[in-house]
């Protein structure tokens, strides 16, 4: 499975940018190729700590749960 950015090299202004030319600088291509990653691996690609990734994940899950409850 490839993402819509396959074959296109993204730049820092693009929403799905990650500094990894092997994957067209696209985080979606990276995830499609590598599969599930640990928080530590994600942090390495994004230049963030494992703790910061954990904080972002927690906040995203809170937002998701809030929207799910609102739609019930």
mmJSON file of the N, C-alpha and C atoms, coordinates in Angstrom:
{"data_MODEL":{"atom_site":{
"group_PDB":["ATOM","ATOM","ATOM","ATOM","ATOM","ATOM","ATOM","ATOM","ATOM","ATOM","ATOM","ATOM","ATOM","ATOM","ATOM","ATOM","ATOM","ATOM","ATOM","ATOM","ATOM","ATOM","ATOM","ATOM","ATOM","ATOM","ATOM","ATOM","ATOM","ATOM","ATOM","ATOM","ATOM","ATOM","ATOM","ATOM","ATOM","ATOM","ATOM","ATOM","ATOM","ATOM","ATOM","ATOM","ATOM","ATOM","ATOM","ATOM","ATOM","ATOM","ATOM","ATOM","ATOM","ATOM","ATOM","ATOM","ATOM","ATOM","ATOM","ATOM","ATOM","ATOM","ATOM","ATOM","ATOM","ATOM","ATOM","ATOM","ATOM","ATOM","ATOM","ATOM","ATOM","ATOM","ATOM","ATOM","ATOM","ATOM","ATOM","ATOM","ATOM","ATOM","ATOM","ATOM","ATOM","ATOM","ATOM","ATOM","ATOM","ATOM","ATOM","ATOM","ATOM","ATOM","ATOM","ATOM","ATOM","ATOM","ATOM","ATOM","ATOM","ATOM","ATOM","ATOM","ATOM","ATOM","ATOM","ATOM","ATOM","ATOM","ATOM","ATOM","ATOM","ATOM","ATOM","ATOM","ATOM","ATOM","ATOM","ATOM","ATOM","ATOM","ATOM","ATOM","ATOM","ATOM","ATOM","ATOM","ATOM","ATOM","ATOM","ATOM","ATOM","ATOM","ATOM","ATOM","ATOM","ATOM","ATOM","ATOM","ATOM","ATOM","ATOM","ATOM","ATOM","ATOM","ATOM","ATOM","ATOM","ATOM","ATOM","ATOM","ATOM","ATOM","ATOM","ATOM","ATOM","ATOM","ATOM","ATOM","ATOM","ATOM","ATOM","ATOM","ATOM","ATOM","ATOM","ATOM","ATOM","ATOM","ATOM","ATOM","ATOM","ATOM","ATOM","ATOM","ATOM","ATOM","ATOM","ATOM","ATOM","ATOM","ATOM","ATOM","ATOM","ATOM","ATOM","ATOM","ATOM","ATOM","ATOM","ATOM","ATOM","ATOM","ATOM","ATOM","ATOM","ATOM","ATOM","ATOM","ATOM","ATOM","ATOM","ATOM","ATOM","ATOM","ATOM","ATOM","ATOM","ATOM","ATOM","ATOM","ATOM","ATOM","ATOM","ATOM"],
"id":[1,2,3,4,5,6,7,8,9,10,11,12,13,14,15,16,17,18,19,20,21,22,23,24,25,26,27,28,29,30,31,32,33,34,35,36,37,38,39,40,41,42,43,44,45,46,47,48,49,50,51,52,53,54,55,56,57,58,59,60,61,62,63,64,65,66,67,68,69,70,71,72,73,74,75,76,77,78,79,80,81,82,83,84,85,86,87,88,89,90,91,92,93,94,95,96,97,98,99,100,101,102,103,104,105,106,107,108,109,110,111,112,113,114,115,116,117,118,119,120,121,122,123,124,125,126,127,128,129,130,131,132,133,134,135,136,137,138,139,140,141,142,143,144,145,146,147,148,149,150,151,152,153,154,155,156,157,158,159,160,161,162,163,164,165,166,167,168,169,170,171,172,173,174,175,176,177,178,179,180,181,182,183,184,185,186,187,188,189,190,191,192,193,194,195,196,197,198,199,200,201,202,203,204,205,206,207,208,209,210,211,212,213,214,215,216],
"type_symbol":["N","C","C","N","C","C","N","C","C","N","C","C","N","C","C","N","C","C","N","C","C","N","C","C","N","C","C","N","C","C","N","C","C","N","C","C","N","C","C","N","C","C","N","C","C","N","C","C","N","C","C","N","C","C","N","C","C","N","C","C","N","C","C","N","C","C","N","C","C","N","C","C","N","C","C","N","C","C","N","C","C","N","C","C","N","C","C","N","C","C","N","C","C","N","C","C","N","C","C","N","C","C","N","C","C","N","C","C","N","C","C","N","C","C","N","C","C","N","C","C","N","C","C","N","C","C","N","C","C","N","C","C","N","C","C","N","C","C","N","C","C","N","C","C","N","C","C","N","C","C","N","C","C","N","C","C","N","C","C","N","C","C","N","C","C","N","C","C","N","C","C","N","C","C","N","C","C","N","C","C","N","C","C","N","C","C","N","C","C","N","C","C","N","C","C","N","C","C","N","C","C","N","C","C","N","C","C","N","C","C","N","C","C","N","C","C"],
"label_atom_id":["N","CA","C","N","CA","C","N","CA","C","N","CA","C","N","CA","C","N","CA","C","N","CA","C","N","CA","C","N","CA","C","N","CA","C","N","CA","C","N","CA","C","N","CA","C","N","CA","C","N","CA","C","N","CA","C","N","CA","C","N","CA","C","N","CA","C","N","CA","C","N","CA","C","N","CA","C","N","CA","C","N","CA","C","N","CA","C","N","CA","C","N","CA","C","N","CA","C","N","CA","C","N","CA","C","N","CA","C","N","CA","C","N","CA","C","N","CA","C","N","CA","C","N","CA","C","N","CA","C","N","CA","C","N","CA","C","N","CA","C","N","CA","C","N","CA","C","N","CA","C","N","CA","C","N","CA","C","N","CA","C","N","CA","C","N","CA","C","N","CA","C","N","CA","C","N","CA","C","N","CA","C","N","CA","C","N","CA","C","N","CA","C","N","CA","C","N","CA","C","N","CA","C","N","CA","C","N","CA","C","N","CA","C","N","CA","C","N","CA","C","N","CA","C","N","CA","C","N","CA","C","N","CA","C","N","CA","C","N","CA","C","N","CA","C","N","CA","C","N","CA","C"],
"label_alt_id":[null,null,null,null,null,null,null,null,null,null,null,null,null,null,null,null,null,null,null,null,null,null,null,null,null,null,null,null,null,null,null,null,null,null,null,null,null,null,null,null,null,null,null,null,null,null,null,null,null,null,null,null,null,null,null,null,null,null,null,null,null,null,null,null,null,null,null,null,null,null,null,null,null,null,null,null,null,null,null,null,null,null,null,null,null,null,null,null,null,null,null,null,null,null,null,null,null,null,null,null,null,null,null,null,null,null,null,null,null,null,null,null,null,null,null,null,null,null,null,null,null,null,null,null,null,null,null,null,null,null,null,null,null,null,null,null,null,null,null,null,null,null,null,null,null,null,null,null,null,null,null,null,null,null,null,null,null,null,null,null,null,null,null,null,null,null,null,null,null,null,null,null,null,null,null,null,null,null,null,null,null,null,null,null,null,null,null,null,null,null,null,null,null,null,null,null,null,null,null,null,null,null,null,null,null,null,null,null,null,null,null,null,null,null,null,null],
"label_comp_id":["UNK","UNK","UNK","UNK","UNK","UNK","UNK","UNK","UNK","UNK","UNK","UNK","UNK","UNK","UNK","UNK","UNK","UNK","UNK","UNK","UNK","UNK","UNK","UNK","UNK","UNK","UNK","UNK","UNK","UNK","UNK","UNK","UNK","UNK","UNK","UNK","UNK","UNK","UNK","UNK","UNK","UNK","UNK","UNK","UNK","UNK","UNK","UNK","UNK","UNK","UNK","UNK","UNK","UNK","UNK","UNK","UNK","UNK","UNK","UNK","UNK","UNK","UNK","UNK","UNK","UNK","UNK","UNK","UNK","UNK","UNK","UNK","UNK","UNK","UNK","UNK","UNK","UNK","UNK","UNK","UNK","UNK","UNK","UNK","UNK","UNK","UNK","UNK","UNK","UNK","UNK","UNK","UNK","UNK","UNK","UNK","UNK","UNK","UNK","UNK","UNK","UNK","UNK","UNK","UNK","UNK","UNK","UNK","UNK","UNK","UNK","UNK","UNK","UNK","UNK","UNK","UNK","UNK","UNK","UNK","UNK","UNK","UNK","UNK","UNK","UNK","UNK","UNK","UNK","UNK","UNK","UNK","UNK","UNK","UNK","UNK","UNK","UNK","UNK","UNK","UNK","UNK","UNK","UNK","UNK","UNK","UNK","UNK","UNK","UNK","UNK","UNK","UNK","UNK","UNK","UNK","UNK","UNK","UNK","UNK","UNK","UNK","UNK","UNK","UNK","UNK","UNK","UNK","UNK","UNK","UNK","UNK","UNK","UNK","UNK","UNK","UNK","UNK","UNK","UNK","UNK","UNK","UNK","UNK","UNK","UNK","UNK","UNK","UNK","UNK","UNK","UNK","UNK","UNK","UNK","UNK","UNK","UNK","UNK","UNK","UNK","UNK","UNK","UNK","UNK","UNK","UNK","UNK","UNK","UNK","UNK","UNK","UNK","UNK","UNK","UNK"],
"label_asym_id":["A","A","A","A","A","A","A","A","A","A","A","A","A","A","A","A","A","A","A","A","A","A","A","A","A","A","A","A","A","A","A","A","A","A","A","A","A","A","A","A","A","A","A","A","A","A","A","A","A","A","A","A","A","A","A","A","A","A","A","A","A","A","A","A","A","A","A","A","A","A","A","A","A","A","A","A","A","A","A","A","A","A","A","A","A","A","A","A","A","A","A","A","A","A","A","A","A","A","A","A","A","A","A","A","A","A","A","A","A","A","A","A","A","A","A","A","A","A","A","A","A","A","A","A","A","A","A","A","A","A","A","A","A","A","A","A","A","A","A","A","A","A","A","A","A","A","A","A","A","A","A","A","A","A","A","A","A","A","A","A","A","A","A","A","A","A","A","A","A","A","A","A","A","A","A","A","A","A","A","A","A","A","A","A","A","A","A","A","A","A","A","A","A","A","A","A","A","A","A","A","A","A","A","A","A","A","A","A","A","A","A","A","A","A","A","A"],
"label_entity_id":["1","1","1","1","1","1","1","1","1","1","1","1","1","1","1","1","1","1","1","1","1","1","1","1","1","1","1","1","1","1","1","1","1","1","1","1","1","1","1","1","1","1","1","1","1","1","1","1","1","1","1","1","1","1","1","1","1","1","1","1","1","1","1","1","1","1","1","1","1","1","1","1","1","1","1","1","1","1","1","1","1","1","1","1","1","1","1","1","1","1","1","1","1","1","1","1","1","1","1","1","1","1","1","1","1","1","1","1","1","1","1","1","1","1","1","1","1","1","1","1","1","1","1","1","1","1","1","1","1","1","1","1","1","1","1","1","1","1","1","1","1","1","1","1","1","1","1","1","1","1","1","1","1","1","1","1","1","1","1","1","1","1","1","1","1","1","1","1","1","1","1","1","1","1","1","1","1","1","1","1","1","1","1","1","1","1","1","1","1","1","1","1","1","1","1","1","1","1","1","1","1","1","1","1","1","1","1","1","1","1","1","1","1","1","1","1"],
"label_seq_id":[1,1,1,2,2,2,3,3,3,4,4,4,5,5,5,6,6,6,7,7,7,8,8,8,9,9,9,10,10,10,11,11,11,12,12,12,13,13,13,14,14,14,15,15,15,16,16,16,17,17,17,18,18,18,19,19,19,20,20,20,21,21,21,22,22,22,23,23,23,24,24,24,25,25,25,26,26,26,27,27,27,28,28,28,29,29,29,30,30,30,31,31,31,32,32,32,33,33,33,34,34,34,35,35,35,36,36,36,37,37,37,38,38,38,39,39,39,40,40,40,41,41,41,42,42,42,43,43,43,44,44,44,45,45,45,46,46,46,47,47,47,48,48,48,49,49,49,50,50,50,51,51,51,52,52,52,53,53,53,54,54,54,55,55,55,56,56,56,57,57,57,58,58,58,59,59,59,60,60,60,61,61,61,62,62,62,63,63,63,64,64,64,65,65,65,66,66,66,67,67,67,68,68,68,69,69,69,70,70,70,71,71,71,72,72,72],
"pdbx_PDB_ins_code":[null,null,null,null,null,null,null,null,null,null,null,null,null,null,null,null,null,null,null,null,null,null,null,null,null,null,null,null,null,null,null,null,null,null,null,null,null,null,null,null,null,null,null,null,null,null,null,null,null,null,null,null,null,null,null,null,null,null,null,null,null,null,null,null,null,null,null,null,null,null,null,null,null,null,null,null,null,null,null,null,null,null,null,null,null,null,null,null,null,null,null,null,null,null,null,null,null,null,null,null,null,null,null,null,null,null,null,null,null,null,null,null,null,null,null,null,null,null,null,null,null,null,null,null,null,null,null,null,null,null,null,null,null,null,null,null,null,null,null,null,null,null,null,null,null,null,null,null,null,null,null,null,null,null,null,null,null,null,null,null,null,null,null,null,null,null,null,null,null,null,null,null,null,null,null,null,null,null,null,null,null,null,null,null,null,null,null,null,null,null,null,null,null,null,null,null,null,null,null,null,null,null,null,null,null,null,null,null,null,null,null,null,null,null,null,null],
"Cartn_x":[0.844,0.0,0.886,0.567,1.337,0.423,1.01,0.201,0.173,-0.613,-0.749,0.535,1.5,2.756,3.834,3.508,4.493,5.102,6.428,7.126,7.355,6.773,6.928,7.731,8.74,9.532,8.89,8.442,7.798,8.829,8.39,9.245,8.71,9.453,9.086,7.73,7.267,5.969,4.79,5.034,3.957,3.539,2.25,1.671,2.26,2.549,3.019,4.54,5.26,6.72,7.394,8.359,9.29,10.624,11.698,12.991,13.559,13.052,13.483,13.299,14.342,14.253,13.929,14.338,14.064,12.564,11.757,10.309,9.652,10.34,9.838,9.535,10.172,9.945,8.493,7.801,6.374,6.162,5.553,5.304,4.344,3.419,2.484,3.193,4.134,4.936,5.784,6.333,7.139,6.325,5.137,4.283,3.84,3.498,3.101,4.228,5.462,6.605,7.053,7.068,7.611,6.588,5.341,4.319,4.355,3.761,3.701,5.096,5.176,6.442,6.222,7.279,7.22,7.269,6.921,6.999,8.438,9.376,10.785,11.188,10.753,11.066,10.424,9.195,8.501,9.25,9.663,10.412,11.711,12.399,13.653,13.41,12.356,12.05,11.619,10.907,10.385,11.285,12.332,13.232,12.628,11.774,11.121,11.436,11.245,11.492,10.322,10.589,9.544,8.433,8.8,7.82,6.911,7.484,6.674,5.707,6.159,5.285,4.144,4.457,3.439,2.401,2.86,1.956,1.045,1.611,0.829,-0.208,0.209,-0.712,-1.867,-1.548,-2.569,-3.581,-3.092,-3.974,-4.84,-4.257,-5.016,-6.128,-5.831,-6.845,-7.953,-7.6,-8.613,-9.551,-8.983,-9.79,-10.69,-10.134,-10.901,-12.079,-11.81,-12.879,-13.954,-13.548,-14.507,-15.423,-14.849,-15.658,-16.572,-16.097,-16.917,-18.123,-17.916,-19.009,-20.024,-19.513,-20.374,-21.276,-20.794,-21.542,-22.509,-22.544,-23.457,-24.847],
"Cartn_y":[-1.18,0.0,1.239,2.176,3.405,4.585,5.664,6.852,7.723,8.767,9.648,10.415,10.394,11.11,10.232,8.998,8.068,8.653,8.717,9.258,10.757,11.427,12.873,13.129,13.962,14.307,15.517,15.356,16.449,17.412,18.62,19.625,19.928,20.69,20.979,21.675,22.339,23.029,22.072,20.838,19.863,19.266,19.005,18.507,17.165,16.281,14.934,14.789,15.903,15.887,15.213,14.368,13.825,13.741,14.11,14.177,12.777,12.112,10.75,10.54,10.888,10.834,9.435,8.41,7.028,6.804,7.538,7.412,8.659,9.325,10.531,11.673,11.661,12.651,12.66,11.556,11.475,10.506,10.987,10.144,9.007,9.24,8.191,7.065,7.421,6.4,5.637,6.338,5.719,4.689,5.05,4.143,2.97,3.223,2.139,1.131,1.618,0.735,0.02,0.727,0.173,-0.528,-0.109,-0.676,0.001,-0.632,-0.027,0.29,1.419,1.838,2.173,2.093,2.473,3.992,4.489,5.932,6.421,5.619,5.989,6.113,5.171,5.23,6.451,6.738,7.912,9.18,9.251,10.402,10.62,9.53,9.646,10.286,9.866,10.426,11.88,12.242,13.603,14.536,13.989,14.82,15.217,14.351,14.612,13.48,13.754,12.728,11.75,10.593,9.586,10.158,10.938,11.538,12.51,13.312,14.264,13.528,12.443,11.632,11.072,10.642,10.119,11.194,12.42,13.53,13.831,13.818,14.082,12.978,11.734,10.611,10.713,11.039,11.16,12.243,13.383,14.497,14.12,13.435,13.017,12.044,11.121,10.174,10.875,11.876,12.656,13.363,13.973,14.658,13.664,12.523,11.5,11.029,10.724,10.249,11.315,12.566,13.656,13.765,13.648,13.712,12.508,11.344,10.14,10.259,10.768,10.941,11.965,13.002,14.064,13.535,12.579,12.032,10.923,10.539,9.469,9.938],
"Cartn_z":[0.0,0.0,0.0,-0.869,-0.926,-0.633,-0.179,0.085,-1.168,-1.12,-2.284,-2.591,-1.687,-1.886,-2.506,-2.801,-3.362,-4.632,-4.677,-5.836,-5.781,-4.796,-4.642,-3.374,-3.469,-2.294,-1.619,-0.382,0.345,0.909,1.194,1.82,3.21,3.978,5.364,5.498,4.466,4.54,4.429,3.976,3.815,5.148,5.274,6.518,6.967,6.049,6.386,6.316,6.401,6.278,7.471,7.157,8.138,7.401,8.033,7.352,7.127,6.101,5.773,4.273,3.507,2.042,1.529,2.246,1.834,1.669,2.429,2.384,1.795,0.862,0.185,1.156,2.314,3.372,3.833,3.666,3.996,5.152,6.234,7.392,7.044,6.115,5.719,4.977,4.083,3.393,4.404,5.382,6.433,7.201,7.621,8.389,7.524,6.264,5.375,5.189,5.102,4.878,6.156,7.273,8.516,9.383,9.298,10.172,11.533,12.542,13.876,14.433,15.14,15.74,17.206,17.977,19.385,19.492,20.663,20.891,20.724,21.127,21.005,19.532,18.689,17.261,16.606,16.97,16.435,16.829,18.082,18.57,17.819,17.482,16.729,15.364,14.672,13.356,13.43,14.481,14.59,15.389,15.991,16.789,18.12,18.67,19.95,20.92,22.205,23.211,23.281,23.847,24.04,24.918,25.918,26.819,26.068,25.161,24.395,23.472,22.867,22.014,22.857,24.069,24.977,25.311,25.55,25.845,24.657,23.459,22.25,22.047,22.253,22.109,23.11,24.346,25.379,25.019,24.559,24.183,22.983,22.011,20.832,21.215,22.114,22.566,23.343,24.13,24.856,23.876,22.837,21.833,21.098,20.749,20.05,20.896,22.163,23.057,23.256,23.356,23.532,22.309,21.129,19.9,19.776,20.173,20.103,21.034,22.237,23.197,22.701,22.044,21.513,20.396,19.618,18.492,18.888,20.15,20.576,20.771],
"occupancy":[1.0,1.0,1.0,1.0,1.0,1.0,1.0,1.0,1.0,1.0,1.0,1.0,1.0,1.0,1.0,1.0,1.0,1.0,1.0,1.0,1.0,1.0,1.0,1.0,1.0,1.0,1.0,1.0,1.0,1.0,1.0,1.0,1.0,1.0,1.0,1.0,1.0,1.0,1.0,1.0,1.0,1.0,1.0,1.0,1.0,1.0,1.0,1.0,1.0,1.0,1.0,1.0,1.0,1.0,1.0,1.0,1.0,1.0,1.0,1.0,1.0,1.0,1.0,1.0,1.0,1.0,1.0,1.0,1.0,1.0,1.0,1.0,1.0,1.0,1.0,1.0,1.0,1.0,1.0,1.0,1.0,1.0,1.0,1.0,1.0,1.0,1.0,1.0,1.0,1.0,1.0,1.0,1.0,1.0,1.0,1.0,1.0,1.0,1.0,1.0,1.0,1.0,1.0,1.0,1.0,1.0,1.0,1.0,1.0,1.0,1.0,1.0,1.0,1.0,1.0,1.0,1.0,1.0,1.0,1.0,1.0,1.0,1.0,1.0,1.0,1.0,1.0,1.0,1.0,1.0,1.0,1.0,1.0,1.0,1.0,1.0,1.0,1.0,1.0,1.0,1.0,1.0,1.0,1.0,1.0,1.0,1.0,1.0,1.0,1.0,1.0,1.0,1.0,1.0,1.0,1.0,1.0,1.0,1.0,1.0,1.0,1.0,1.0,1.0,1.0,1.0,1.0,1.0,1.0,1.0,1.0,1.0,1.0,1.0,1.0,1.0,1.0,1.0,1.0,1.0,1.0,1.0,1.0,1.0,1.0,1.0,1.0,1.0,1.0,1.0,1.0,1.0,1.0,1.0,1.0,1.0,1.0,1.0,1.0,1.0,1.0,1.0,1.0,1.0,1.0,1.0,1.0,1.0,1.0,1.0,1.0,1.0,1.0,1.0,1.0,1.0],
"B_iso_or_equiv":[0.0,0.0,0.0,0.0,0.0,0.0,0.0,0.0,0.0,0.0,0.0,0.0,0.0,0.0,0.0,0.0,0.0,0.0,0.0,0.0,0.0,0.0,0.0,0.0,0.0,0.0,0.0,0.0,0.0,0.0,0.0,0.0,0.0,0.0,0.0,0.0,0.0,0.0,0.0,0.0,0.0,0.0,0.0,0.0,0.0,0.0,0.0,0.0,0.0,0.0,0.0,0.0,0.0,0.0,0.0,0.0,0.0,0.0,0.0,0.0,0.0,0.0,0.0,0.0,0.0,0.0,0.0,0.0,0.0,0.0,0.0,0.0,0.0,0.0,0.0,0.0,0.0,0.0,0.0,0.0,0.0,0.0,0.0,0.0,0.0,0.0,0.0,0.0,0.0,0.0,0.0,0.0,0.0,0.0,0.0,0.0,0.0,0.0,0.0,0.0,0.0,0.0,0.0,0.0,0.0,0.0,0.0,0.0,0.0,0.0,0.0,0.0,0.0,0.0,0.0,0.0,0.0,0.0,0.0,0.0,0.0,0.0,0.0,0.0,0.0,0.0,0.0,0.0,0.0,0.0,0.0,0.0,0.0,0.0,0.0,0.0,0.0,0.0,0.0,0.0,0.0,0.0,0.0,0.0,0.0,0.0,0.0,0.0,0.0,0.0,0.0,0.0,0.0,0.0,0.0,0.0,0.0,0.0,0.0,0.0,0.0,0.0,0.0,0.0,0.0,0.0,0.0,0.0,0.0,0.0,0.0,0.0,0.0,0.0,0.0,0.0,0.0,0.0,0.0,0.0,0.0,0.0,0.0,0.0,0.0,0.0,0.0,0.0,0.0,0.0,0.0,0.0,0.0,0.0,0.0,0.0,0.0,0.0,0.0,0.0,0.0,0.0,0.0,0.0,0.0,0.0,0.0,0.0,0.0,0.0,0.0,0.0,0.0,0.0,0.0,0.0],
"pdbx_formal_charge":[null,null,null,null,null,null,null,null,null,null,null,null,null,null,null,null,null,null,null,null,null,null,null,null,null,null,null,null,null,null,null,null,null,null,null,null,null,null,null,null,null,null,null,null,null,null,null,null,null,null,null,null,null,null,null,null,null,null,null,null,null,null,null,null,null,null,null,null,null,null,null,null,null,null,null,null,null,null,null,null,null,null,null,null,null,null,null,null,null,null,null,null,null,null,null,null,null,null,null,null,null,null,null,null,null,null,null,null,null,null,null,null,null,null,null,null,null,null,null,null,null,null,null,null,null,null,null,null,null,null,null,null,null,null,null,null,null,null,null,null,null,null,null,null,null,null,null,null,null,null,null,null,null,null,null,null,null,null,null,null,null,null,null,null,null,null,null,null,null,null,null,null,null,null,null,null,null,null,null,null,null,null,null,null,null,null,null,null,null,null,null,null,null,null,null,null,null,null,null,null,null,null,null,null,null,null,null,null,null,null,null,null,null,null,null,null],
"auth_seq_id":[1,1,1,2,2,2,3,3,3,4,4,4,5,5,5,6,6,6,7,7,7,8,8,8,9,9,9,10,10,10,11,11,11,12,12,12,13,13,13,14,14,14,15,15,15,16,16,16,17,17,17,18,18,18,19,19,19,20,20,20,21,21,21,22,22,22,23,23,23,24,24,24,25,25,25,26,26,26,27,27,27,28,28,28,29,29,29,30,30,30,31,31,31,32,32,32,33,33,33,34,34,34,35,35,35,36,36,36,37,37,37,38,38,38,39,39,39,40,40,40,41,41,41,42,42,42,43,43,43,44,44,44,45,45,45,46,46,46,47,47,47,48,48,48,49,49,49,50,50,50,51,51,51,52,52,52,53,53,53,54,54,54,55,55,55,56,56,56,57,57,57,58,58,58,59,59,59,60,60,60,61,61,61,62,62,62,63,63,63,64,64,64,65,65,65,66,66,66,67,67,67,68,68,68,69,69,69,70,70,70,71,71,71,72,72,72],
"auth_comp_id":["UNK","UNK","UNK","UNK","UNK","UNK","UNK","UNK","UNK","UNK","UNK","UNK","UNK","UNK","UNK","UNK","UNK","UNK","UNK","UNK","UNK","UNK","UNK","UNK","UNK","UNK","UNK","UNK","UNK","UNK","UNK","UNK","UNK","UNK","UNK","UNK","UNK","UNK","UNK","UNK","UNK","UNK","UNK","UNK","UNK","UNK","UNK","UNK","UNK","UNK","UNK","UNK","UNK","UNK","UNK","UNK","UNK","UNK","UNK","UNK","UNK","UNK","UNK","UNK","UNK","UNK","UNK","UNK","UNK","UNK","UNK","UNK","UNK","UNK","UNK","UNK","UNK","UNK","UNK","UNK","UNK","UNK","UNK","UNK","UNK","UNK","UNK","UNK","UNK","UNK","UNK","UNK","UNK","UNK","UNK","UNK","UNK","UNK","UNK","UNK","UNK","UNK","UNK","UNK","UNK","UNK","UNK","UNK","UNK","UNK","UNK","UNK","UNK","UNK","UNK","UNK","UNK","UNK","UNK","UNK","UNK","UNK","UNK","UNK","UNK","UNK","UNK","UNK","UNK","UNK","UNK","UNK","UNK","UNK","UNK","UNK","UNK","UNK","UNK","UNK","UNK","UNK","UNK","UNK","UNK","UNK","UNK","UNK","UNK","UNK","UNK","UNK","UNK","UNK","UNK","UNK","UNK","UNK","UNK","UNK","UNK","UNK","UNK","UNK","UNK","UNK","UNK","UNK","UNK","UNK","UNK","UNK","UNK","UNK","UNK","UNK","UNK","UNK","UNK","UNK","UNK","UNK","UNK","UNK","UNK","UNK","UNK","UNK","UNK","UNK","UNK","UNK","UNK","UNK","UNK","UNK","UNK","UNK","UNK","UNK","UNK","UNK","UNK","UNK","UNK","UNK","UNK","UNK","UNK","UNK","UNK","UNK","UNK","UNK","UNK","UNK"],
"auth_asym_id":["A","A","A","A","A","A","A","A","A","A","A","A","A","A","A","A","A","A","A","A","A","A","A","A","A","A","A","A","A","A","A","A","A","A","A","A","A","A","A","A","A","A","A","A","A","A","A","A","A","A","A","A","A","A","A","A","A","A","A","A","A","A","A","A","A","A","A","A","A","A","A","A","A","A","A","A","A","A","A","A","A","A","A","A","A","A","A","A","A","A","A","A","A","A","A","A","A","A","A","A","A","A","A","A","A","A","A","A","A","A","A","A","A","A","A","A","A","A","A","A","A","A","A","A","A","A","A","A","A","A","A","A","A","A","A","A","A","A","A","A","A","A","A","A","A","A","A","A","A","A","A","A","A","A","A","A","A","A","A","A","A","A","A","A","A","A","A","A","A","A","A","A","A","A","A","A","A","A","A","A","A","A","A","A","A","A","A","A","A","A","A","A","A","A","A","A","A","A","A","A","A","A","A","A","A","A","A","A","A","A","A","A","A","A","A","A"],
"auth_atom_id":["N","CA","C","N","CA","C","N","CA","C","N","CA","C","N","CA","C","N","CA","C","N","CA","C","N","CA","C","N","CA","C","N","CA","C","N","CA","C","N","CA","C","N","CA","C","N","CA","C","N","CA","C","N","CA","C","N","CA","C","N","CA","C","N","CA","C","N","CA","C","N","CA","C","N","CA","C","N","CA","C","N","CA","C","N","CA","C","N","CA","C","N","CA","C","N","CA","C","N","CA","C","N","CA","C","N","CA","C","N","CA","C","N","CA","C","N","CA","C","N","CA","C","N","CA","C","N","CA","C","N","CA","C","N","CA","C","N","CA","C","N","CA","C","N","CA","C","N","CA","C","N","CA","C","N","CA","C","N","CA","C","N","CA","C","N","CA","C","N","CA","C","N","CA","C","N","CA","C","N","CA","C","N","CA","C","N","CA","C","N","CA","C","N","CA","C","N","CA","C","N","CA","C","N","CA","C","N","CA","C","N","CA","C","N","CA","C","N","CA","C","N","CA","C","N","CA","C","N","CA","C","N","CA","C","N","CA","C","N","CA","C","N","CA","C","N","CA","C","N","CA","C"],
"pdbx_PDB_model_num":[1,1,1,1,1,1,1,1,1,1,1,1,1,1,1,1,1,1,1,1,1,1,1,1,1,1,1,1,1,1,1,1,1,1,1,1,1,1,1,1,1,1,1,1,1,1,1,1,1,1,1,1,1,1,1,1,1,1,1,1,1,1,1,1,1,1,1,1,1,1,1,1,1,1,1,1,1,1,1,1,1,1,1,1,1,1,1,1,1,1,1,1,1,1,1,1,1,1,1,1,1,1,1,1,1,1,1,1,1,1,1,1,1,1,1,1,1,1,1,1,1,1,1,1,1,1,1,1,1,1,1,1,1,1,1,1,1,1,1,1,1,1,1,1,1,1,1,1,1,1,1,1,1,1,1,1,1,1,1,1,1,1,1,1,1,1,1,1,1,1,1,1,1,1,1,1,1,1,1,1,1,1,1,1,1,1,1,1,1,1,1,1,1,1,1,1,1,1,1,1,1,1,1,1,1,1,1,1,1,1,1,1,1,1,1,1]
}}}
